[in-house]
Amino acid sequence: MFIQTEVTPNPSTLKFLPGRVVLESGTAEFTSAEEASERSPLAAKLFEVPGVVGVFFGFDFVTVTKDGGDWAHLKPAILAGLMEHFVANRPVMAENMSEASASGDEFFDEGDEETVATIKELIETRVRPAVAQDGGDITFRGYRDGTVYLNMRGACSGCPSSTATLKHGIQNLLRHFVPEVEAVEAA
């Protein structure tokens, strides 16, 4: 088994491509070893590597976030954990857990349903695929008074360039197609 790695815009996060489906649908994010031990055997295994503080699963990738330390020392242990897990055909998620693609309920006014539908379509078709290339995910959280609230996860969460991505990239895109949008904020 060969696992490719890619750098992400977030220097604290690496993207690992095992060459197979990681999650059939949705995404899953883990920010603690305790949370991982309850929901995902693979995430729990990766949290055993000293310095790992975040694990994110996409369709065909895993991103791992570190807290300090050098990738040269962490990467071999992470690769070994991924390889051992996938070669043994172990489940990525615990049997009683399903993938989660968003945290919390969405919020918007009933009168904004058409605007929100357009915003969601743009995010799904134009934004999420690009963000997934960088090892993260971005989902709609809400819309109120001209402001779109988005949830950034994986490599995007805590990335130094995430504010620029939101303000210059996504905000400009949404404003172009949806004149009612005045701003984009991280939720």
matplotlib code that plots the C-alpha trace (Angstrom):
import matplotlib.pyplot as plt

x = [0.0, 1.3, 0.0, 0.7, 1.1, 0.5, 1.2, -1.8, -1.9, -1.9, 1.7, 0.4, -1.6, -0.7, -3.0, -2.7, -4.1, -4.4, -5.6, -9.0, -12.3, -12.0, -15.6, -18.4, -20.3, -19.9, -16.8, -15.7, -13.5, -11.8, -10.2, -9.4, -8.2, -11.3, -13.7, -11.8, -11.8, -15.6, -16.2, -13.4, -10.8, -8.6, -8.7, -8.0, -4.9, -3.6, -4.1, -1.6, 1.1, 2.6, 1.9, -1.3, -4.1, -6.6, -7.8, -10.2, -11.7, -12.9, -14.0, -10.6, -8.2, -7.2, -5.7, -3.7, -2.9, 0.0, 0.8, 4.5, 7.0, 8.5, 6.7, 9.9, 9.4, 5.6, 5.0, 6.5, 4.4, 1.2, 1.9, 2.5, -0.8, -2.7, -1.1, -1.7, -5.4, -6.2, -4.2, -6.1, -9.4, -10.6, -13.6, -12.8, -15.8, -17.2, -20.2, -22.7, -21.4, -22.2, -20.3, -21.1, -20.9, -21.9, -21.9, -25.0, -28.2, -28.4, -30.0, -31.7, -35.0, -37.8, -38.0, -34.3, -34.9, -34.2, -31.1, -29.8, -30.5, -28.3, -25.6, -25.6, -25.4, -22.4, -20.6, -21.3, -20.3, -17.5, -16.1, -16.1, -14.3, -11.5, -11.2, -11.1, -8.1, -6.4, -7.4, -10.4, -14.1, -16.4, -20.1, -23.0, -23.9, -26.3, -27.4, -28.6, -28.8, -26.6, -23.9, -23.1, -21.7, -19.5, -18.0, -14.3, -12.9, -9.8, -6.8, -8.9, -9.5, -6.8, -5.1, -3.2, -4.7, -8.3, -9.3, -8.1, -9.9, -13.1, -12.8, -11.3, -12.2, -15.6, -17.0, -16.2, -17.7, -20.9, -21.3, -20.9, -23.7, -25.9, -26.1, -27.8, -24.6, -22.6, -20.1, -18.8, -17.8, -16.4, -19.0]
y = [0.0, 3.4, 6.5, 9.9, 13.0, 16.6, 19.8, 22.1, 25.9, 25.3, 24.4, 22.5, 20.1, 17.4, 15.7, 11.9, 10.1, 6.3, 5.6, 4.4, 5.7, 6.9, 8.0, 7.1, 10.3, 13.4, 14.3, 13.7, 15.9, 15.0, 17.5, 15.2, 11.7, 11.2, 12.1, 9.9, 6.9, 7.1, 7.6, 6.3, 3.5, 5.2, 8.6, 7.1, 5.4, 8.6, 10.5, 8.0, 9.7, 12.4, 15.9, 15.0, 17.4, 17.0, 14.4, 15.1, 12.5, 13.4, 11.1, 9.9, 11.7, 12.1, 15.3, 15.4, 18.5, 18.8, 20.9, 21.8, 19.1, 18.4, 16.6, 14.7, 12.9, 12.7, 11.6, 8.1, 7.2, 8.6, 6.7, 3.5, 4.0, 4.6, 1.7, -0.8, 0.3, 0.1, -3.1, -4.8, -3.5, -2.1, 0.3, 4.0, 4.9, 3.0, 0.8, 2.9, 6.2, 7.7, 10.4, 14.0, 16.7, 19.7, 20.7, 22.3, 23.4, 25.9, 29.2, 31.7, 33.5, 31.8, 34.6, 34.0, 30.3, 31.1, 33.1, 30.3, 27.6, 29.6, 30.1, 26.4, 25.3, 27.6, 26.3, 22.7, 23.0, 25.7, 26.1, 22.6, 20.8, 23.5, 23.4, 19.6, 19.7, 21.5, 18.9, 20.6, 21.2, 24.2, 24.0, 26.4, 27.3, 30.2, 33.5, 36.6, 40.3, 39.8, 37.8, 34.2, 32.1, 29.1, 26.3, 25.6, 22.2, 20.1, 21.9, 25.0, 25.3, 27.5, 28.0, 31.3, 31.9, 31.0, 34.6, 35.6, 32.6, 33.7, 37.4, 37.5, 34.2, 33.0, 36.4, 37.7, 34.6, 34.8, 38.5, 38.1, 35.5, 36.6, 40.4, 40.1, 38.8, 41.6, 39.6, 36.1, 35.1, 31.9, 30.4]
z = [0.0, -0.9, 0.9, -0.7, 1.4, 0.4, 2.1, 2.9, 3.2, 7.0, 8.0, 11.0, 8.9, 6.3, 4.0, 3.6, 0.5, 1.1, -2.4, -1.2, 0.1, 3.7, 4.2, 1.8, 2.5, 4.7, 6.7, 10.3, 12.5, 15.8, 18.1, 21.0, 21.8, 24.0, 21.2, 18.7, 21.0, 21.1, 17.4, 15.3, 15.7, 13.0, 14.6, 18.0, 16.5, 15.0, 18.3, 19.9, 18.0, 20.3, 19.0, 17.0, 18.0, 15.2, 12.6, 9.8, 7.3, 3.9, 1.0, 0.0, 2.4, 6.0, 7.3, 10.5, 12.5, 14.9, 17.8, 17.5, 16.7, 13.3, 10.4, 9.8, 13.1, 13.1, 9.5, 9.7, 12.8, 11.1, 7.9, 9.9, 11.7, 8.5, 6.7, 9.5, 9.8, 6.1, 5.4, 8.2, 6.7, 10.0, 10.0, 9.9, 12.1, 15.1, 14.1, 16.1, 14.6, 11.3, 9.5, 10.4, 7.9, 10.0, 13.6, 15.0, 13.3, 10.4, 11.0, 8.6, 8.2, 6.4, 3.8, 2.9, 1.7, -2.0, -1.2, 1.1, -1.5, -4.0, -1.4, -0.5, -4.2, -4.8, -1.7, -2.7, -6.3, -6.3, -2.8, -1.1, -4.0, -3.9, -0.1, -0.1, -2.4, 0.5, 3.0, 4.6, 4.4, 4.6, 5.3, 5.5, 9.0, 8.6, 7.0, 8.7, 7.7, 4.6, 6.4, 5.5, 8.4, 7.4, 9.4, 8.4, 9.3, 8.8, 7.3, 7.0, 10.7, 12.2, 8.9, 8.6, 5.2, 6.1, 6.7, 3.3, 1.8, 3.4, 2.8, -0.7, -2.3, -0.9, -0.1, -3.6, -5.2, -3.2, -3.7, -7.4, -7.7, -4.8, -4.5, -1.1, 0.5, 2.2, 4.2, 5.0, 8.5, 10.2, 12.5]

ax = plt.figure().add_subplot(projection="3d")
ax.plot(x, y, z, "-o")
ax.set_aspect("equal")
plt.show()
